[in-house]
Amino acid sequence: MIDKQLKKTLEENPVAFATLNNGKPHCIAVTYVKIKDDKIVITNNYMKTTIENIKRNNNVSLCVWNKNWEGYRINGEAEYFEEGEWYDFIKSIKGNENEPCKGAIVIKINEIRKLS
């Protein structure tokens, strides 16, 4: 489902990450986004509201684009992990070594739309 171009775009650019906060959109910018096992993995270093939102409603949406304005919108379902395999994975990401790494957000992709 995730081709090389999408993987490169997600892993090399800031990503807009939206959750629902009591029925209203809540959008933040994230980095340290990785692809593993055809899932999107995001490090939680400083999130509070986003994590609370995922625990109440796991539907999420992401938008990402590169410097040439080639981009994607991705809808999916998120799970949050504070231990285990996914947590160990985010702790191993280069750049996270001096970050708090509170948990891993793992997104199962339901839909990918190329933006033009």
C-alpha distances in whole Angstrom, upper triangle without the diagonal:
4,6,10,11,9,10,14,14,14,16,18,19,21,18,20,19,21,22,25,28,31,29,29,26,26,24,24,23,22,21,20,17,15,11,12,10,7,9,11,15,18,21,24,27,29,28,30,29,25,25,28,26,23,25,27,24,20,19,17,16,15,16,16,18,19,23,22,21,18,16,13,14,11,13,13,15,17,19,22,23,26,26,25,22,20,23,24,21,22,25,24,22,25,26,26,30,32,30,31,27,28,25,21,19,15,13,11,8,10,9,9,12,13,16,19
4,7,8,6,6,10,11,10,12,15,16,17,16,18,17,20,21,24,28,30,29,28,25,25,23,22,21,19,18,17,13,11,8,10,10,6,8,9,13,16,19,22,25,27,26,28,28,24,24,27,25,22,25,27,24,20,19,17,15,14,14,14,15,16,20,19,19,15,13,11,12,11,13,13,16,16,19,21,22,25,25,24,21,18,21,22,19,19,23,22,20,22,23,23,27,29,27,28,25,26,23,19,17,14,12,11,9,11,11,9,11,12,15,18
4,6,5,6,9,10,11,12,14,16,18,17,19,20,22,24,27,31,33,32,31,28,28,25,24,22,21,19,18,15,13,10,12,12,9,12,12,16,18,21,25,27,29,28,31,31,27,28,31,29,26,29,30,27,24,22,20,18,16,16,14,15,15,18,18,18,14,13,12,14,13,16,16,19,20,22,24,25,28,28,27,23,21,24,25,21,21,25,23,21,22,24,25,28,30,29,30,27,29,26,22,20,18,16,15,13,15,13,11,13,12,15,17
4,6,5,6,9,10,11,12,14,17,17,20,21,23,26,29,32,35,34,33,29,29,26,25,22,20,18,17,14,12,10,13,13,11,13,13,16,18,21,24,26,29,28,31,31,28,28,32,30,27,30,32,30,26,25,22,20,17,17,14,14,14,17,16,17,14,13,13,16,15,18,19,22,22,24,25,26,29,29,27,24,22,24,24,20,21,24,22,19,20,22,23,26,29,28,29,26,28,26,22,21,19,18,17,16,18,17,14,15,14,16,18
4,5,5,6,9,10,11,12,15,15,18,19,22,25,28,31,34,32,31,28,27,24,23,20,19,17,17,14,13,12,15,16,13,15,14,17,18,21,24,26,28,28,31,30,27,28,31,29,27,30,32,29,26,24,21,19,16,14,12,11,10,13,13,13,10,10,10,13,14,17,19,22,22,25,26,27,30,30,29,26,23,26,26,22,22,25,23,20,21,22,24,27,29,28,30,27,29,27,23,22,20,18,18,16,18,16,13,13,11,13,14
4,5,5,6,8,10,11,13,12,14,16,18,21,24,27,30,29,28,24,23,20,20,17,16,15,15,12,11,10,13,14,11,12,11,14,15,18,21,24,25,24,27,27,23,25,28,26,23,27,28,25,22,20,17,15,12,11,9,9,10,14,13,13,10,8,8,10,10,14,15,18,18,21,23,24,27,27,27,24,21,23,24,20,20,23,22,19,20,21,22,25,27,26,27,24,26,24,20,18,17,15,15,12,15,13,10,11,9,11,14
4,6,5,6,8,10,13,12,15,16,19,21,25,28,31,30,29,25,24,21,20,17,15,13,12,9,8,7,10,12,10,10,9,11,13,16,19,21,24,23,26,26,23,23,27,25,23,26,28,25,22,21,18,16,13,13,11,11,12,15,16,15,13,11,11,13,12,15,16,18,18,20,21,22,24,25,24,21,18,20,21,17,16,20,18,15,17,18,19,22,24,23,25,22,24,21,18,17,15,14,14,13,16,15,12,14,13,15,17
4,6,5,6,8,12,12,16,17,20,23,27,29,33,32,30,26,25,22,20,17,15,13,12,10,9,9,13,15,13,14,12,14,15,17,20,22,24,24,27,28,24,25,29,27,25,28,30,28,25,23,20,18,15,14,11,10,9,12,13,14,12,11,12,14,14,18,19,21,21,23,23,24,26,27,26,23,20,22,22,18,18,20,19,16,16,17,19,22,24,23,25,22,25,23,20,19,18,17,18,16,19,18,15,16,14,15,17
4,6,5,6,9,9,12,14,18,21,24,27,30,29,27,23,22,19,17,14,13,11,12,10,10,11,15,17,15,14,12,14,14,17,20,21,23,22,26,26,22,24,27,25,24,27,29,26,23,22,18,16,12,10,7,7,6,10,11,10,9,8,9,11,12,16,17,20,20,22,23,24,26,27,27,24,21,23,24,20,19,22,21,17,18,18,19,23,24,23,25,23,25,23,20,18,18,16,17,16,18,16,13,13,12,12,14
4,6,6,8,7,10,11,15,18,21,24,27,26,25,21,20,16,15,12,10,9,9,6,7,8,12,15,12,11,9,10,10,13,16,18,20,19,22,22,19,20,23,22,20,23,25,23,20,19,15,13,10,9,6,8,9,12,14,13,11,9,9,11,10,14,15,17,16,18,19,20,23,24,24,21,18,19,20,17,15,19,18,15,16,16,17,20,22,20,22,19,21,19,16,15,14,13,15,13,16,15,12,13,13,14,16
4,6,8,9,13,14,17,20,24,26,29,29,27,24,22,18,16,13,10,8,7,5,6,8,11,14,13,12,10,10,10,12,15,17,19,19,22,23,20,21,24,23,21,25,27,25,22,21,18,16,13,12,10,11,10,13,15,15,14,13,13,14,14,17,17,19,18,19,19,20,22,23,22,20,17,18,18,15,13,16,15,12,12,12,14,17,19,18,20,17,20,18,15,15,14,14,16,16,19,18,16,17,16,17,19
4,7,9,13,15,19,22,25,27,31,30,28,25,23,19,17,13,11,8,9,8,9,11,15,18,17,16,13,14,13,14,17,18,20,20,24,25,22,23,27,26,24,27,29,28,25,24,20,18,14,13,10,10,8,10,13,13,13,12,13,16,16,19,20,22,21,23,22,23,25,26,26,23,20,21,21,18,16,18,17,13,13,13,15,18,19,18,21,19,22,21,18,18,18,18,20,19,22,21,18,18,17,17,19
4,6,10,12,16,19,23,25,28,28,25,22,20,16,14,10,9,7,9,9,11,13,17,20,18,17,14,14,13,14,17,17,19,19,22,22,20,21,25,24,22,26,28,26,23,22,18,16,12,10,7,7,6,9,12,11,11,10,12,14,15,18,19,21,20,22,22,23,25,26,27,25,21,22,23,20,17,20,19,16,15,14,16,19,20,19,21,19,22,21,18,17,18,17,20,18,21,20,17,17,16,15,17
4,7,9,13,16,20,21,25,25,22,18,16,13,10,6,6,5,8,8,12,14,18,21,19,17,13,13,11,13,14,15,15,15,19,19,16,19,22,20,20,23,25,23,21,20,16,14,10,9,7,8,9,11,14,13,13,12,12,13,14,17,18,20,18,20,20,22,23,25,26,24,21,21,22,20,17,19,20,16,16,14,15,19,19,17,19,18,19,19,17,16,17,16,19,18,21,20,17,18,17,16,18
4,6,10,13,17,19,22,21,19,15,14,10,8,5,5,6,9,8,11,13,17,19,17,15,11,12,10,12,13,15,15,14,17,17,14,16,19,18,17,20,22,20,18,16,12,10,7,6,5,8,10,13,15,13,13,10,10,10,11,13,14,16,15,18,18,20,22,24,25,23,20,20,22,19,17,20,20,17,18,16,17,21,21,18,20,18,19,18,16,14,14,13,16,15,17,16,14,15,14,14,17
4,7,10,13,15,19,18,16,12,10,6,6,5,6,9,12,11,14,16,19,21,19,17,13,14,12,14,14,16,15,14,16,15,12,15,17,15,15,19,20,18,16,14,11,8,5,5,6,9,12,15,17,14,14,11,11,9,10,12,14,15,15,18,18,20,22,25,26,25,21,22,24,22,19,22,23,20,21,19,19,23,23,20,21,19,20,18,17,14,15,14,17,15,17,16,14,15,15,14,17
4,7,10,13,16,15,14,10,8,5,5,6,7,10,12,11,14,15,18,20,18,15,11,12,10,12,12,14,14,11,13,12,9,12,14,12,11,15,16,14,12,11,7,6,5,7,9,13,15,18,20,17,17,14,12,10,10,10,11,12,11,14,14,17,19,22,23,23,19,19,22,20,17,20,22,19,21,20,19,23,23,19,20,18,17,16,14,11,12,11,14,13,15,15,14,15,16,16,19
4,7,9,13,12,10,6,5,4,6,9,10,14,16,14,17,18,20,22,20,17,14,14,13,15,14,16,15,12,13,11,8,11,13,10,10,14,14,12,11,9,6,5,6,9,12,15,18,21,23,20,19,16,14,11,10,9,11,11,11,14,15,18,20,23,25,24,21,21,24,23,20,23,25,23,25,23,22,26,26,22,22,20,19,17,16,13,14,12,15,14,15,15,15,15,17,17,20
4,7,10,9,8,6,5,6,9,12,13,16,18,16,19,19,21,22,20,17,15,15,13,15,14,17,15,12,12,9,6,9,10,6,7,10,10,8,8,7,5,7,9,12,15,19,22,25,26,23,23,19,17,14,12,10,10,10,10,12,13,17,19,22,24,24,20,21,24,23,20,23,26,24,26,25,23,27,26,23,22,20,18,17,15,12,13,12,14,14,15,15,17,18,20,20,23
4,6,5,5,5,6,9,12,15,16,20,21,20,22,23,25,25,24,20,18,19,17,19,17,19,18,14,13,10,8,10,10,6,8,10,9,7,8,8,7,9,12,15,18,22,25,28,29,26,26,22,20,16,15,13,13,12,12,14,15,19,21,24,26,26,23,23,27,26,24,27,29,27,30,28,26,30,29,26,24,23,21,19,18,15,16,15,17,17,17,17,19,20,22,22,25
4,5,5,6,6,10,12,16,17,21,23,22,24,26,27,28,27,23,21,21,19,20,17,19,17,13,12,8,8,10,8,6,9,11,9,9,11,11,11,13,15,18,21,24,28,30,32,28,29,25,23,19,18,16,16,15,14,16,16,20,21,25,27,28,24,24,28,27,25,27,30,29,31,29,27,30,29,26,24,23,20,19,19,17,19,18,20,20,20,21,23,23,26,25,28
4,6,8,9,13,16,20,21,25,26,25,28,29,30,31,29,26,24,24,22,23,21,23,20,17,14,11,11,13,10,8,11,12,9,9,12,12,13,16,18,21,24,28,31,33,35,31,31,28,26,22,21,18,18,17,16,18,18,22,23,27,29,30,27,27,31,30,28,30,33,32,34,33,31,34,33,29,27,26,23,22,22,19,21,20,22,22,22,23,25,26,28,28,31
4,7,9,13,16,19,21,25,27,25,28,28,30,30,28,25,23,24,22,24,22,24,22,19,17,13,13,15,13,10,12,14,10,9,12,11,12,14,17,19,23,26,29,32,33,29,29,26,23,20,19,16,17,16,16,19,20,23,25,29,30,31,28,28,32,31,29,32,34,33,35,34,32,35,34,31,29,28,25,24,23,20,21,20,21,21,20,21,22,23,26,25,28
4,7,10,13,17,19,23,25,24,27,28,29,30,28,25,23,23,22,23,21,23,21,17,16,12,12,15,13,10,13,15,13,12,14,12,12,13,15,17,21,24,27,29,30,27,27,24,22,18,18,16,17,17,17,20,20,24,26,29,31,32,28,28,32,31,29,31,34,32,34,32,30,34,33,29,28,27,25,24,23,20,22,20,22,21,21,21,22,22,24,23,26
4,6,10,13,16,19,22,21,23,24,27,28,26,22,20,21,19,20,19,21,19,15,15,11,10,14,13,10,12,15,13,12,13,11,10,10,12,14,17,20,23,25,27,23,24,20,18,15,15,14,15,15,15,18,19,22,24,28,30,30,26,26,30,28,26,29,31,29,31,29,27,31,30,27,26,24,23,22,21,18,19,18,19,19,19,18,19,19,21,20,23
4,7,11,13,17,19,18,21,23,25,27,25,21,19,19,16,17,15,17,15,12,12,8,7,11,11,9,11,14,13,12,13,12,10,10,11,13,16,19,22,24,26,23,23,20,19,16,16,14,15,15,15,17,17,20,22,25,27,28,24,24,27,26,23,26,28,26,28,26,24,28,27,23,22,21,20,19,18,16,18,17,19,19,19,19,20,20,22,21,24
4,7,10,13,16,15,19,20,23,25,23,20,17,17,14,15,14,16,14,11,12,10,8,12,13,11,12,16,16,14,14,13,10,9,9,10,13,16,19,21,23,20,20,17,16,13,14,13,15,15,14,17,17,20,22,25,27,27,23,23,26,24,21,24,26,23,25,23,22,25,25,21,21,20,19,18,17,15,17,16,18,18,19,18,18,18,20,18,21
4,6,10,13,13,17,19,22,24,22,19,16,15,12,13,12,13,11,9,11,10,8,12,14,12,13,16,17,16,16,15,12,11,10,11,12,15,17,19,22,19,20,17,16,15,15,15,16,17,15,17,16,19,20,23,25,25,21,21,24,22,19,21,23,21,22,19,19,22,21,18,18,17,17,16,16,14,16,16,19,19,20,20,19,20,20,19,22
4,7,11,11,14,17,20,23,21,18,15,14,11,12,12,12,12,11,13,13,11,14,16,15,16,19,20,19,18,17,13,12,9,10,10,12,14,16,19,17,18,15,15,14,14,16,17,18,16,18,17,20,21,24,25,24,21,20,23,21,17,20,21,18,19,17,16,20,19,17,17,16,17,17,16,14,16,16,19,19,21,20,19,19,19,18,21
4,7,7,11,14,17,20,19,16,12,11,8,8,9,10,10,10,13,14,11,13,16,16,15,18,20,19,17,17,13,12,10,11,10,13,14,17,19,18,18,15,15,15,14,16,16,17,15,16,15,17,18,20,22,21,17,17,19,17,14,16,17,14,15,13,13,17,17,14,15,13,14,14,12,11,13,14,17,17,20,20,18,19,19,19,22
4,5,9,12,15,19,18,15,12,10,8,8,10,10,12,12,16,17,14,16,19,19,18,21,23,22,20,19,16,15,12,12,11,13,13,16,19,18,18,16,16,16,16,17,18,19,16,18,17,18,18,20,21,20,16,16,18,15,12,14,15,12,12,10,10,14,15,12,14,13,15,14,13,12,14,15,18,18,21,21,19,20,20,20,22
4,6,10,13,16,16,14,10,8,6,6,9,10,12,13,17,18,16,16,20,20,18,21,24,23,20,20,17,17,14,15,13,15,15,18,21,20,20,18,17,18,17,18,18,18,16,17,15,16,16,18,18,17,14,13,14,12,8,11,11,8,9,8,8,12,13,11,13,11,13,12,11,11,12,14,17,18,21,21,20,22,21,22,25
4,7,10,13,13,10,7,6,5,7,10,12,14,14,18,18,15,16,19,19,17,20,22,21,18,18,15,14,11,12,11,13,14,17,20,19,18,15,14,15,13,15,15,16,14,15,14,15,17,18,18,16,13,13,15,12,9,12,13,10,11,11,11,15,16,14,15,13,15,13,10,10,10,11,14,14,17,18,16,18,18,19,22
4,7,10,10,8,6,5,7,9,12,14,17,17,20,21,18,18,22,21,18,21,24,22,19,19,16,16,13,14,13,15,16,19,21,20,19,16,15,16,14,16,15,16,14,15,15,15,17,17,17,14,11,13,13,10,9,12,11,9,11,12,12,15,18,16,17,14,16,14,11,10,10,11,13,13,17,17,16,19,19,20,23
4,7,6,6,5,6,9,12,15,18,20,20,23,23,20,19,23,22,19,22,24,22,19,18,16,16,14,15,14,16,17,20,21,21,19,16,15,15,13,15,14,15,14,15,15,16,18,18,17,14,11,14,14,11,11,14,13,11,14,15,15,18,21,19,20,17,19,16,12,12,9,10,11,11,15,15,14,17,17,20,23
4,5,5,7,7,11,13,16,19,22,21,24,25,21,20,24,23,20,22,24,23,19,19,18,18,16,18,17,20,20,24,25,25,22,20,18,18,16,17,15,15,14,14,15,15,17,17,15,11,9,12,13,9,11,14,13,12,15,17,16,19,22,20,21,17,19,16,12,12,9,10,11,12,16,17,16,20,20,23,26
4,5,8,10,13,16,19,22,25,24,26,27,23,22,25,24,21,22,25,23,19,19,18,19,18,20,20,22,23,26,27,26,24,21,19,19,16,17,15,15,14,14,16,16,19,18,15,12,11,14,15,12,14,17,16,15,18,21,20,22,25,24,24,20,21,18,14,14,10,11,10,11,14,16,16,20,21,24,27
4,7,10,13,16,19,22,25,23,26,26,22,22,24,23,20,22,24,22,18,17,16,16,15,17,17,19,20,24,24,23,20,18,16,16,13,14,12,13,13,14,16,17,20,20,18,15,13,17,17,14,15,19,18,17,20,22,21,24,27,25,25,21,22,19,15,14,10,9,8,8,11,13,12,16,17,20,23
4,6,10,13,16,19,21,20,22,22,18,18,21,19,16,18,21,18,14,14,13,13,13,15,15,18,20,24,24,23,21,18,15,15,11,12,10,10,10,11,13,14,17,17,16,13,11,14,15,12,13,17,17,15,19,20,19,22,24,22,22,18,19,16,12,10,7,6,5,7,10,12,12,16,17,20,23
4,7,10,13,16,18,17,19,19,16,15,19,18,15,17,20,17,14,14,11,11,10,12,12,15,17,21,22,21,19,16,13,13,10,11,9,10,9,11,12,13,16,17,16,14,11,13,15,12,11,15,15,14,16,17,16,20,22,19,20,16,17,14,10,8,6,5,7,8,11,12,12,15,16,18,22
4,7,10,13,15,14,17,18,14,14,17,17,14,16,19,18,14,15,13,13,12,14,14,17,19,22,24,23,21,18,16,16,13,14,12,12,9,10,10,10,13,14,14,12,8,10,12,9,8,12,12,11,14,14,13,16,18,16,16,12,13,10,7,6,5,6,9,11,15,16,16,19,20,21,25
4,6,9,12,11,14,15,12,11,15,15,13,15,18,17,14,15,12,13,11,14,13,17,18,21,24,22,21,18,17,16,14,14,13,13,10,10,10,11,12,14,15,14,10,10,12,10,8,11,13,10,13,13,11,15,16,13,13,10,11,9,6,5,7,8,12,13,17,18,17,20,21,21,25
4,6,9,9,12,14,12,11,15,16,14,16,19,19,16,17,15,16,14,17,16,19,20,23,26,25,24,21,20,19,17,18,16,16,12,12,10,10,10,12,14,13,10,9,11,9,6,9,11,9,12,11,8,12,13,10,10,6,8,6,5,6,9,12,15,17,20,21,21,23,24,25,28
4,6,6,9,11,9,8,12,13,12,14,17,17,15,17,15,16,15,18,18,21,23,25,28,26,26,23,22,21,19,19,17,16,13,12,9,10,9,12,15,15,12,10,13,12,9,10,13,12,15,13,10,13,13,9,8,6,6,5,6,7,10,13,17,19,22,23,23,25,26,26,30
4,6,9,12,11,11,14,16,15,17,20,20,19,20,18,19,18,20,20,22,23,26,29,27,27,25,24,23,22,22,21,20,16,16,13,13,11,14,17,17,14,12,14,14,10,11,14,12,14,11,9,11,10,6,5,5,6,7,9,11,14,17,20,22,25,26,26,28,28,28,31
4,7,10,10,10,12,14,15,16,19,19,19,20,18,19,18,20,20,23,24,26,29,28,28,26,25,24,22,22,22,20,17,17,14,15,13,17,19,20,17,15,17,17,14,14,17,16,17,15,12,14,13,9,8,8,8,10,12,12,16,18,22,23,26,27,27,28,29,29,32
4,6,6,6,9,10,11,13,15,16,15,17,15,16,16,18,19,22,24,26,29,27,27,24,23,21,20,20,19,17,14,14,12,13,13,16,19,20,17,15,18,18,15,16,19,18,19,17,15,17,16,12,11,10,9,10,11,11,14,16,20,21,23,24,25,26,27,27,30
4,6,5,6,9,10,11,13,14,15,17,15,17,18,20,22,25,27,29,32,30,30,27,25,23,22,21,20,18,15,15,12,14,13,17,20,22,19,17,20,21,17,19,22,21,23,21,18,20,19,15,13,13,10,11,13,12,16,17,21,23,24,26,26,28,30,29,32
4,5,5,6,9,10,11,12,13,14,13,15,16,19,21,24,27,29,31,29,29,26,24,22,20,19,18,17,14,15,13,16,16,20,22,24,20,19,23,23,20,21,25,23,25,23,21,23,22,19,17,16,14,14,15,13,16,17,20,22,23,24,25,26,28,27,31
4,5,5,6,9,10,10,10,11,10,12,13,16,18,21,24,26,29,26,26,23,21,18,17,15,15,13,11,12,10,13,14,18,20,21,18,17,21,20,17,19,22,21,23,21,19,22,22,18,16,15,13,12,12,10,13,13,17,18,19,20,21,23,25,24,28
4,5,5,6,9,10,10,12,11,14,15,18,20,24,26,29,31,29,28,25,23,20,18,17,15,13,10,9,7,10,11,15,17,19,15,14,18,18,16,18,21,20,23,21,18,21,21,17,15,13,10,9,10,8,12,13,16,18,20,21,23,25,27,27,30
4,6,5,6,9,10,12,13,16,17,20,23,26,29,32,34,31,31,28,25,22,20,18,17,14,12,11,10,13,13,17,20,21,19,18,21,22,19,21,24,24,26,25,22,25,24,20,18,16,13,13,13,12,15,15,18,20,21,23,25,27,29,29,32
4,5,5,6,7,9,9,12,15,18,21,24,27,30,32,29,29,25,23,19,18,15,14,12,10,11,11,14,16,19,21,22,19,19,23,23,20,23,26,25,27,26,23,26,26,22,20,18,16,14,14,12,14,14,16,18,18,20,22,23,26,26,29
4,5,5,5,7,8,11,13,17,20,23,26,29,31,28,28,24,21,18,16,13,11,9,7,7,8,11,13,17,18,19,16,16,20,20,18,21,23,22,25,24,22,25,25,21,19,17,15,13,12,9,11,11,13,15,16,18,20,22,24,25,29
4,6,6,10,11,15,17,21,23,27,30,33,35,32,31,28,25,22,19,17,14,11,9,8,8,11,13,16,18,19,17,17,20,21,19,21,24,24,27,26,23,26,26,23,20,18,15,13,13,11,12,13,15,17,18,21,23,25,28,29,32
4,7,9,11,15,18,21,24,28,31,34,36,33,32,28,25,22,20,17,15,12,11,11,11,15,16,19,21,23,20,20,24,24,23,25,28,27,30,29,27,30,29,26,23,21,18,17,16,14,15,15,17,18,19,21,23,25,28,29,32
4,6,8,12,15,19,22,25,29,32,33,30,29,25,22,19,16,13,11,9,9,10,12,15,18,21,22,23,20,21,24,24,23,25,28,27,30,29,27,30,30,26,24,22,20,17,16,13,14,13,14,15,15,17,20,22,25,25,29
4,6,10,13,17,19,23,26,30,31,28,27,23,20,17,14,11,8,5,5,7,9,13,16,18,19,20,17,18,22,21,20,23,25,24,27,27,24,28,28,25,23,20,18,15,14,10,10,9,10,12,12,15,17,19,22,23,27
4,7,11,14,17,21,24,28,28,25,24,20,17,14,11,7,6,5,6,10,12,16,19,21,22,22,19,20,24,22,21,25,26,25,28,27,26,29,30,26,25,22,21,18,16,12,12,9,10,10,10,12,14,16,19,20,24
4,7,10,14,17,21,24,25,22,21,17,14,11,8,6,5,6,7,10,12,16,19,21,22,22,18,19,23,21,19,23,24,23,25,25,23,27,27,24,23,20,19,17,14,11,11,8,10,9,10,11,12,14,17,17,21
4,7,10,14,17,21,21,18,17,13,10,7,6,4,6,9,10,13,15,18,21,24,24,23,20,21,24,22,20,24,25,23,25,24,23,27,28,24,24,22,21,19,16,13,12,10,11,9,10,9,10,11,13,14,17
4,7,10,14,17,18,15,14,10,8,6,5,6,9,11,11,15,16,19,22,24,24,23,19,21,23,21,19,22,23,20,22,21,21,25,26,23,23,20,21,18,16,13,13,10,12,10,12,10,10,10,12,12,15
4,7,11,14,15,11,11,7,6,4,6,9,12,15,15,18,20,22,25,27,28,26,22,23,26,23,21,24,25,22,23,22,22,26,27,24,25,23,23,21,19,16,16,13,15,13,14,12,10,10,10,9,12
4,7,10,12,9,8,5,6,7,9,12,14,17,17,20,21,23,25,27,28,26,22,23,25,22,20,23,23,20,21,20,21,25,25,23,24,22,23,22,19,17,17,15,16,14,16,14,11,11,10,9,12
4,7,8,6,5,4,6,9,12,15,18,21,21,24,25,27,29,31,31,29,25,26,28,25,23,26,25,22,22,21,23,26,27,25,27,25,26,25,22,20,20,18,20,17,19,16,13,12,10,8,10
4,5,5,6,6,10,13,15,18,21,24,24,26,27,29,30,32,32,30,26,27,28,25,23,26,25,21,21,20,22,26,27,25,27,26,28,26,24,22,22,21,22,20,22,19,16,15,12,11,12
4,5,7,9,13,16,18,22,24,27,27,30,30,32,33,35,35,33,30,30,31,28,26,28,28,24,23,22,24,27,28,27,29,28,30,29,27,26,26,24,26,24,25,23,19,18,15,13,13
4,5,9,12,16,19,22,25,28,28,31,32,34,36,37,37,35,32,33,34,30,28,31,30,26,26,25,27,31,31,30,33,31,33,32,29,28,27,26,27,24,25,22,19,17,13,12,10
4,6,10,13,16,19,22,25,26,29,30,32,34,36,36,34,31,32,33,30,28,31,30,27,26,26,27,31,31,30,32,30,32,30,28,26,26,23,25,22,23,20,16,14,11,8,8
4,7,11,14,17,20,24,24,27,29,31,33,35,35,32,29,30,32,28,27,30,29,26,26,25,27,31,32,30,32,30,31,30,27,25,24,21,22,19,20,17,13,11,8,7,6
4,7,10,14,17,20,21,24,25,28,30,32,32,29,26,28,29,26,24,28,27,24,24,24,25,29,30,28,30,27,29,27,24,21,21,18,19,16,17,14,10,9,6,5,7
4,6,10,13,16,18,21,23,25,28,30,30,27,24,26,28,24,23,27,26,23,25,24,25,29,30,28,29,26,27,25,22,19,18,15,15,12,13,10,7,6,4,5,9
4,7,10,14,15,19,21,24,26,28,29,27,23,25,27,24,23,27,27,24,26,25,25,29,30,27,28,26,26,24,21,17,16,13,14,11,11,8,6,5,6,7,11
4,7,10,12,15,18,21,24,25,25,24,20,22,25,22,21,24,25,22,24,24,24,28,29,26,27,24,24,21,18,15,13,10,10,7,8,6,5,6,9,10,14
4,7,10,13,16,19,23,25,25,23,20,22,25,22,21,25,26,24,26,26,25,29,30,27,27,24,23,21,18,14,13,9,9,6,6,5,7,9,12,13,17
4,7,10,13,16,20,22,21,20,17,19,22,20,19,23,24,22,25,25,24,28,29,26,25,22,21,18,15,12,10,6,5,4,5,7,9,12,15,17,20
4,7,10,14,17,19,19,18,15,17,21,19,18,22,23,22,25,26,24,27,28,25,24,21,19,16,13,10,8,5,5,7,7,10,13,16,19,20,24
4,7,10,13,15,16,16,12,14,17,16,15,19,20,19,23,23,21,24,25,22,20,17,16,12,10,6,5,4,6,9,11,13,15,18,21,22,26
4,7,10,12,13,13,10,12,15,14,14,17,19,19,22,22,20,23,24,21,19,16,14,10,8,6,5,6,8,12,14,16,18,21,24,25,29
4,7,9,11,12,9,9,13,13,12,14,17,17,20,20,17,20,21,18,15,12,10,7,6,5,6,9,12,15,17,20,21,24,26,27,31
4,6,7,9,7,6,10,11,10,12,15,16,19,19,16,18,19,16,14,11,9,5,5,7,8,11,14,17,20,22,24,27,29,30,34
4,7,10,8,6,9,11,10,11,14,15,19,19,15,16,17,14,12,9,7,4,7,9,11,15,17,21,23,26,27,30,32,33,36
4,7,7,5,7,10,10,10,13,15,18,19,16,16,18,16,13,11,9,7,8,11,12,16,18,22,25,27,28,31,33,35,38
4,6,5,6,9,10,11,13,15,18,20,17,17,20,18,16,13,12,10,10,12,12,16,17,21,24,27,28,31,33,35,38
4,6,5,6,9,10,11,13,17,18,16,17,20,18,17,13,14,11,10,12,11,14,16,19,22,25,25,29,30,32,36
4,5,5,7,9,10,11,15,16,14,16,18,16,15,11,12,8,6,8,8,11,13,16,20,22,22,26,27,29,32
4,5,5,6,9,10,14,15,12,13,15,13,12,8,8,6,5,9,10,14,16,19,22,25,25,28,29,31,34
4,6,5,6,9,12,14,11,12,15,14,13,10,11,9,9,12,13,16,18,21,25,27,27,30,31,33,36
4,5,5,7,10,13,10,12,15,14,14,10,12,10,8,11,11,14,16,19,22,24,24,27,28,29,33
4,5,5,9,10,7,10,12,10,11,7,9,8,6,9,10,14,16,19,22,24,23,26,27,28,31
4,6,8,9,6,7,10,9,9,6,9,9,9,12,14,17,20,22,26,28,27,30,30,32,34
4,6,9,7,8,11,11,12,10,13,12,12,15,15,18,21,23,27,28,27,30,30,31,34
4,6,6,7,11,10,12,10,13,13,11,14,14,17,20,21,25,26,25,27,27,28,31
4,6,7,10,10,13,12,16,15,15,17,18,20,23,24,28,28,27,29,28,29,31
4,6,7,8,11,11,14,15,15,17,18,21,24,25,28,29,27,29,28,29,31
4,6,5,8,7,11,12,12,14,16,19,22,24,28,28,27,29,29,30,32
4,6,8,8,12,13,14,17,19,22,25,27,31,32,31,33,33,33,36
4,7,9,12,14,16,19,21,24,27,29,33,33,32,34,34,34,37
4,6,9,11,13,15,18,21,25,26,30,31,30,32,32,32,35
4,6,9,11,14,17,20,24,26,29,31,30,32,33,33,36
4,6,8,11,14,17,20,23,26,27,27,30,30,31,34
4,7,10,13,17,20,23,26,27,28,30,31,32,35
4,7,10,13,16,19,22,24,25,27,29,30,33
4,6,10,13,16,19,21,21,24,25,27,30
4,7,10,13,15,17,18,21,23,24,27
4,7,10,13,15,16,19,21,23,26
4,6,9,11,12,16,18,20,23
4,7,9,11,15,17,20,23
4,6,7,11,14,16,20
4,7,10,14,16,20
4,7,10,13,16
4,7,10,13
4,6,10
4,7
4
